[in-house]
């Protein structure tokens, strides 16, 4: 039977072809034409000739166009299965579109994001700064039956205030107001152990102490209510100072002492008192002699006499600064006997004594009153 060789294209006029099998061999056809199909019997794939090489008919790299994600059966599950830490790090700001990040861990590094619980706990720690209170109860307040106003402020339900001067010291602390006649409760951030410490601060928004800050200075020893909180006014906002006019003057923001007269002076070292007159309780003098003169008081000089040479005057300096002296007395040291001698007033600070015989030093003592 003769076999017909169809070397020219066969026009099928869109007739369906069934059972078409491309040429199959273990090696590629020697002289292919563009679009020719060949089944590689070694790799069991269909290839086509693109004028350059035989290409796998189903190679994804040669596909063009788009394919809907819905047609890839495991795409969503595969992508959703990746962890965020497996993706590349962002190189620009990341928006959460107004949403919250939840179920985070506490930060450990300086650049870690912090959870709300971590921040709340930090704010409630040692020397923490509390949310402001509206007013301060600076006098003992009945916390079981609240007044209508606290610290000059009419409080409403939910407002907070600071009690600093309770008769029972363990009642001091930060409270939440309920209603006039109602009971106060400790504020939720100031009612458990660790929430109030030595150094905890709170600002005051309104009332008598508006603008002030209070600091708790006692060492904490348990939950609030079991120990006495000591709240001190740490700073005062908008405070005006006035000198009282009783020896204190104020110039701008500087206080200084007023000096009544020239007897007072002041310097960086402090206040110095100068000569004070007798009329103001002083002596008006800088020496003992001057003080005695100013006060009209007598002075006294007493000392052992140096060696005496018979018939020769010996000058004695008494330093009383006056010539109006009583006659000096000469007393023998060994016996206490008063002896006679010749005395001459030399000047306001000196007298001379002349004995009939010679005596060694210390034999006599002399007393001068003036």
VMD Tcl script that draws the C-alpha trace (Angstrom):
set ca {
  {0.00 0.00 0.00}
  {1.44 3.38 -0.96}
  {1.99 5.97 1.82}
  {1.15 9.60 1.01}
  {3.70 12.11 2.21}
  {1.91 15.38 3.13}
  {4.71 17.89 2.77}
  {2.50 20.86 2.17}
  {0.23 22.32 4.91}
  {-3.03 20.57 5.26}
  {-6.00 22.90 5.49}
  {-8.35 21.43 8.06}
  {-10.78 24.42 7.94}
  {-11.28 24.30 11.74}
  {-12.15 20.65 11.72}
  {-11.43 19.08 15.13}
  {-8.48 16.75 15.21}
  {-8.59 13.78 17.52}
  {-5.72 11.64 18.68}
  {-3.00 13.95 17.32}
  {0.38 12.84 18.62}
  {3.45 15.03 17.95}
  {6.54 13.39 16.57}
  {8.13 11.34 19.35}
  {11.81 10.46 19.62}
  {14.71 10.44 22.03}
  {16.51 13.19 20.10}
  {15.19 16.37 18.58}
  {14.30 16.58 14.88}
  {17.26 17.79 12.83}
  {15.61 20.54 10.76}
  {12.62 21.89 12.71}
  {10.42 24.75 11.61}
  {8.88 27.44 13.81}
  {6.10 26.07 15.99}
  {6.97 22.44 15.30}
  {6.00 20.13 18.16}
  {8.14 17.28 19.40}
  {7.64 14.83 22.24}
  {10.90 14.18 24.10}
  {10.64 10.49 24.92}
  {13.52 10.73 27.39}
  {12.07 13.52 29.60}
  {8.50 12.81 28.59}
  {7.63 16.45 27.83}
  {6.23 18.20 24.78}
  {8.49 20.87 23.31}
  {8.15 23.43 20.56}
  {10.71 25.12 18.30}
  {10.99 28.94 18.66}
  {13.59 29.35 15.89}
  {16.32 29.31 18.51}
  {15.79 26.34 20.78}
  {13.38 23.65 21.80}
  {11.30 25.00 24.72}
  {9.11 23.07 27.13}
  {5.56 23.79 26.17}
  {4.54 24.26 29.86}
  {7.57 26.26 31.13}
  {6.24 28.95 33.50}
  {9.11 31.26 32.60}
  {7.72 31.48 29.09}
  {4.20 32.29 30.16}
  {2.90 35.86 29.83}
  {-0.28 37.59 30.94}
  {-2.04 37.28 34.33}
  {-3.57 34.46 36.29}
  {-6.26 35.16 38.93}
  {-5.18 34.26 42.46}
  {-8.46 32.36 42.86}
  {-7.26 29.85 40.27}
  {-4.24 28.92 42.38}
  {-5.72 26.54 44.89}
  {-3.19 26.91 47.75}
  {-2.04 30.51 47.23}
  {-3.95 32.10 50.16}
  {-3.09 29.35 52.62}
  {0.58 29.41 51.64}
  {0.97 33.20 51.90}
  {-0.98 33.42 55.17}
  {1.21 30.71 56.59}
  {4.32 32.88 56.47}
  {5.30 34.65 59.74}
  {5.88 38.41 59.76}
  {9.48 37.88 60.87}
  {10.05 35.90 57.64}
  {9.26 38.92 55.44}
  {11.83 41.57 54.61}
  {12.09 44.47 57.05}
  {10.20 47.62 56.00}
  {12.17 50.56 54.65}
  {9.44 53.17 55.21}
  {6.79 54.03 57.80}
  {4.18 51.32 58.34}
  {0.57 52.44 58.87}
  {-1.80 50.39 61.01}
  {-4.75 52.23 59.48}
  {-6.06 53.26 62.89}
  {-5.97 49.72 64.26}
  {-4.36 48.42 67.46}
  {-1.48 45.99 67.74}
  {-2.48 43.49 70.42}
  {-1.02 40.73 72.59}
  {2.47 42.26 72.73}
  {5.30 41.39 75.10}
  {7.01 43.81 77.49}
  {9.91 45.69 75.86}
  {13.51 44.78 76.66}
  {15.53 47.09 74.38}
  {15.51 50.87 74.23}
  {13.92 50.87 70.74}
  {11.20 48.29 71.53}
  {7.56 49.34 71.42}
  {5.88 49.34 74.84}
  {2.56 47.78 75.82}
  {-0.06 49.78 77.69}
  {0.35 47.57 80.76}
  {4.10 48.24 80.79}
  {3.57 52.00 80.59}
  {0.88 51.94 83.29}
  {3.13 49.96 85.60}
  {6.06 52.28 84.95}
  {3.95 55.34 85.73}
  {2.87 53.74 89.01}
  {6.45 52.94 90.03}
  {8.94 54.73 92.28}
  {8.88 58.52 91.90}
  {6.12 58.10 89.32}
  {4.04 61.04 88.18}
  {0.33 60.49 88.78}
  {-2.55 61.93 86.82}
  {-3.52 65.35 88.26}
  {-6.13 65.79 90.99}
  {-8.71 68.57 90.87}
  {-8.17 69.77 94.44}
  {-6.32 69.21 97.71}
  {-7.98 68.58 101.08}
  {-5.45 70.44 103.24}
  {-7.46 69.91 106.46}
  {-8.98 66.80 108.00}
  {-11.93 65.67 105.85}
  {-14.67 63.17 106.62}
  {-13.95 60.65 103.90}
  {-17.03 58.61 104.83}
  {-19.36 61.58 104.34}
  {-17.78 63.99 101.88}
  {-18.39 67.76 101.92}
  {-19.74 69.49 98.82}
  {-16.45 71.29 98.21}
  {-12.83 70.23 98.70}
  {-10.02 72.77 98.64}
  {-12.36 75.43 97.29}
  {-13.63 73.25 94.43}
  {-17.13 71.83 94.01}
  {-16.37 68.26 93.00}
  {-18.50 65.86 91.02}
  {-18.70 62.11 90.78}
  {-15.47 60.63 89.44}
  {-13.32 63.66 90.24}
  {-10.14 63.00 92.19}
  {-8.60 64.86 95.12}
  {-5.58 64.56 97.39}
  {-5.97 64.25 101.18}
  {-2.83 65.50 102.94}
  {-3.84 66.34 106.53}
  {-6.04 63.57 107.86}
  {-6.12 63.23 111.65}
  {-5.58 59.53 111.04}
  {-2.44 59.66 108.93}
  {-3.04 56.34 107.23}
  {-6.05 57.96 105.49}
  {-3.84 60.35 103.50}
  {-3.67 59.68 99.77}
  {-5.32 60.14 96.38}
  {-9.10 59.60 96.31}
  {-12.03 59.54 93.92}
  {-15.02 61.71 94.88}
  {-18.51 60.17 94.79}
  {-21.06 62.78 95.91}
  {-21.74 65.23 98.72}
  {-22.42 63.03 101.76}
  {-21.03 59.99 99.96}
  {-17.85 58.08 100.70}
  {-14.51 58.55 99.00}
  {-12.57 55.62 97.57}
  {-8.89 55.48 96.81}
  {-8.21 56.12 93.12}
  {-7.48 52.97 91.12}
  {-3.89 53.98 90.42}
  {-3.21 54.70 94.11}
  {-4.83 51.84 96.02}
  {-2.45 48.88 95.84}
  {1.09 48.11 96.96}
  {3.74 49.78 94.83}
  {1.50 52.46 93.34}
  {2.49 55.15 95.89}
  {6.20 55.40 96.67}
  {8.74 57.78 98.17}
  {8.97 60.38 95.38}
  {5.53 59.90 93.81}
  {4.27 63.26 92.48}
  {0.84 64.65 91.61}
  {-0.21 68.02 90.21}
  {-3.23 70.03 91.38}
  {-5.51 71.48 88.70}
  {-7.89 73.76 90.60}
  {-8.78 75.34 93.92}
  {-6.63 76.81 96.66}
  {-3.53 74.93 95.50}
  {-4.11 75.27 91.74}
  {-0.83 74.95 89.83}
  {0.96 73.27 92.73}
  {2.69 69.91 92.75}
  {2.83 67.60 95.75}
  {5.45 64.93 96.45}
  {5.03 61.93 98.75}
  {8.10 61.71 101.02}
  {7.43 58.78 103.38}
  {8.94 55.34 102.75}
  {6.22 53.01 101.48}
  {5.56 49.93 103.57}
  {2.62 48.16 101.99}
  {-0.70 49.01 100.41}
  {-2.09 52.57 100.81}
  {-4.12 52.76 103.99}
  {-1.68 50.63 106.00}
  {0.98 53.34 106.39}
  {1.01 57.14 106.68}
  {1.57 58.98 103.42}
  {3.33 62.33 103.84}
  {2.54 64.75 101.04}
  {4.68 67.94 100.81}
  {4.04 70.86 98.51}
  {6.92 70.49 96.05}
  {6.29 73.56 93.89}
  {3.75 76.31 93.59}
  {2.57 77.80 90.34}
  {1.70 81.47 90.06}
  {2.67 82.26 93.67}
  {3.19 85.93 94.61}
  {5.65 86.84 97.38}
  {5.42 90.02 99.47}
  {7.95 91.38 101.96}
  {6.36 91.85 105.40}
  {8.06 95.22 106.04}
  {9.60 94.02 109.32}
  {13.25 94.02 108.40}
  {12.85 92.16 105.08}
  {12.69 93.87 101.67}
  {11.87 92.38 98.24}
  {13.32 93.70 95.00}
  {12.07 91.74 91.98}
  {12.68 88.14 93.00}
  {15.42 88.89 95.55}
  {14.88 89.11 99.30}
  {17.31 91.10 101.51}
  {17.56 92.54 105.03}
  {16.75 96.15 105.81}
  {19.33 97.95 108.00}
  {17.93 100.19 110.72}
  {21.00 102.42 111.14}
  {24.74 102.68 110.59}
  {25.50 100.29 113.44}
  {24.48 97.42 111.10}
  {26.11 96.29 107.85}
  {25.60 93.32 105.53}
  {27.77 91.44 103.09}
  {28.06 88.03 101.45}
  {29.35 86.76 104.79}
  {26.18 87.83 106.59}
  {24.97 90.52 108.99}
  {27.55 92.49 111.01}
  {26.78 94.53 114.14}
  {29.02 97.59 114.67}
  {29.23 100.03 117.61}
  {26.05 100.01 119.63}
  {25.34 103.06 121.78}
  {24.68 102.90 125.50}
  {21.09 103.99 124.82}
  {20.58 100.78 122.79}
  {22.26 98.51 125.31}
  {25.82 98.75 124.00}
  {28.95 100.58 125.12}
  {29.73 102.64 122.03}
  {33.38 101.62 122.44}
  {35.89 99.24 120.93}
  {38.08 98.81 124.06}
  {37.48 97.80 127.66}
  {38.68 101.17 128.88}
  {36.43 102.99 126.46}
  {33.51 100.81 127.50}
  {34.14 101.59 131.19}
  {34.31 105.28 130.44}
  {31.09 105.19 128.41}
  {29.31 103.21 131.11}
  {30.83 105.22 134.00}
  {32.27 102.04 135.46}
  {35.52 101.70 137.38}
  {38.34 99.51 136.20}
  {40.72 97.36 138.16}
  {44.31 96.38 137.53}
  {46.09 93.72 139.58}
  {49.53 92.15 139.04}
  {52.72 91.05 140.76}
  {55.34 93.76 140.97}
  {58.69 93.32 139.25}
  {61.92 93.71 141.22}
  {62.15 96.97 143.18}
  {65.34 98.98 143.76}
  {65.26 101.02 146.95}
  {64.68 104.74 146.27}
  {64.21 104.21 142.49}
  {60.73 104.70 140.93}
  {59.34 101.66 139.02}
  {56.81 102.35 136.25}
  {53.65 100.19 136.35}
  {51.32 100.18 133.28}
  {47.72 99.61 134.36}
  {45.97 100.58 131.12}
  {42.86 101.99 132.80}
  {43.00 105.10 130.60}
  {42.26 107.51 133.39}
  {44.23 109.69 135.82}
  {41.34 109.57 138.28}
  {42.50 106.53 140.17}
  {42.37 105.60 143.80}
  {45.67 105.33 145.60}
  {47.20 102.00 144.63}
  {47.81 99.39 147.30}
  {50.91 97.30 147.68}
  {50.52 93.90 149.35}
  {53.23 91.44 150.41}
  {52.47 88.22 148.58}
  {53.81 85.89 151.27}
  {51.94 87.42 154.23}
  {49.09 89.41 152.67}
  {50.28 92.45 154.66}
  {49.65 95.87 153.12}
  {52.84 97.94 152.98}
  {53.48 101.57 152.35}
  {55.14 102.99 149.26}
  {55.28 106.22 147.29}
  {52.96 106.36 144.25}
  {52.92 108.97 141.45}
  {50.36 109.16 138.62}
  {52.55 109.30 135.52}
  {49.70 109.51 132.97}
  {46.27 107.97 132.30}
  {47.74 104.49 131.88}
  {50.82 104.49 134.15}
  {51.80 104.99 137.79}
  {55.21 104.75 139.43}
  {55.97 103.09 142.75}
  {59.03 103.78 144.94}
  {60.02 101.59 147.88}
  {62.51 102.44 150.62}
  {64.42 99.18 150.18}
  {65.12 96.74 147.38}
  {62.95 93.64 146.87}
  {63.04 90.77 144.37}
  {60.31 90.37 141.71}
  {57.10 88.85 142.99}
  {57.54 90.01 146.55}
  {54.57 92.37 146.25}
  {51.38 92.60 144.28}
  {49.80 95.91 143.22}
  {46.10 96.82 142.78}
  {45.05 99.98 140.89}
  {41.38 101.09 140.89}
  {40.32 103.76 138.38}
}
mol new
graphics top color blue
foreach p $ca { graphics top sphere $p radius 0.5 }
foreach p [lrange $ca 0 end-1] q [lrange $ca 1 end] { graphics top cylinder $p $q radius 0.2 }
display resetview
